[in-house]
C-alpha cells in the first residue's frame, strides 16, 4: 500500500462533499426528487467517483495529486488549454440539459425501458473502463503535458493493450449512456459534441507523445486504435 501523508485527508473528504452537489443539482433542475432514473444515475456516478478517489488515495497518491491539479497549467500544451476550457463548458451544459429535458420540461419523447436499460449497462461499463485506465496508468494527468519529473513512460498493459486511450473510450460511453438512462435526446446531441472534442484532443495528445515520449511511436504500431477498435 502506497500512502502519502502529504495528501491531506481533509481534502479528500471535501472532495466527497463537493461531488454530492452534482446529484443535488441534477434533482433541483429536474424538479422531482422521486425521479428513479436520476437516482440510478446519481448512485452509479457517486460510486465511481468515491471508489476512484479512495483507490488513488491509498494506492497512487501521485496520480491523485495530478488529478487535483489546475485545469490550466504552465507546462500544459497551449492548444489543450483552449480545448479543455471548451470541454468543461460543454460538460456542464450536458449535465444541466439532461434533467431539464428528460424530467422538468419533457422536450424529448419518452425513452422505452429497454433503451434506458442499455444506458444503465453502458454507464456501468464506462465506469469500469475509466477506473481501470486510471489504475493501469499512473501518468493519466487531466491535462496534456509531459511528466518528465515523474519518469513518464509508455503504458501498454491492461486495456492499453486494446486501445491507446481507454479512459477516453470510457468517457465516450459515459456521454452516450447518461442520456440513454435519463431519457434525454438533447443530452445525446451535446454528448456527441463532447465525443468529438475528446477525439480531437486525442489526436493532438498523440502528436505530442510521438515527438516527446520514447517508445510511443512503436506503441502506436502495436496498438492500432485510439478509442474504438476497428473504427477510430
TAKA-V316366 format. One record per backbone hydrogen bond with DSSP energy under -1.0 kcal/mol. CO is the residue of the C=O (numbers start at 1). NH is the residue of the N-H. If there is no record, write none. Layout:
co = (CO;CO)
nh = (NH;NH)
//
This chain:
co = (4;8;9;10;11;12;13;14;15;16;18;19;20;21;22;23;24;25;26;27;32;35;36;37;38;39;40;41;42;43;44;45;46;47;48;49;50;51;52;53;54;55;56;60;61;62;63;64;66;73;77;78;79;80;81;82;83;84;85;86;87;88;89;90;91;92;93;94;96;97;98;99;99;100;112;113;114;115;116;117;118;119;120;121;122;123;124;125;126;127;128;129;130;131;132;133;137;139;144;147;147;148;157;158;159;159;165;166;167;168;169;170;171;173;174;176;177;178;179;179;184;185;186;187;188;189;190;191;192;193;194;195;196;197;198;199;200;201;202;203;204;205;206;207;208;209;213;215;216;217;218;219;225;226;228;228;232)
nh = (7;12;13;14;15;16;17;18;19;20;21;22;24;25;26;27;28;29;30;31;35;39;40;41;42;43;44;45;46;47;48;49;50;51;52;53;54;55;56;57;58;59;60;64;65;66;67;68;69;76;81;82;83;84;85;86;87;88;89;90;91;92;93;94;95;96;97;98;100;101;102;103;104;105;116;117;118;119;120;121;122;123;124;125;126;127;128;129;130;131;132;133;134;135;136;137;140;141;77;150;152;151;160;161;162;163;169;170;171;172;173;174;175;177;178;180;181;182;183;184;188;189;190;191;192;193;194;195;196;197;198;199;200;201;202;203;204;205;206;207;208;209;210;211;212;213;216;219;220;221;222;223;164;165;231;232;226)
//
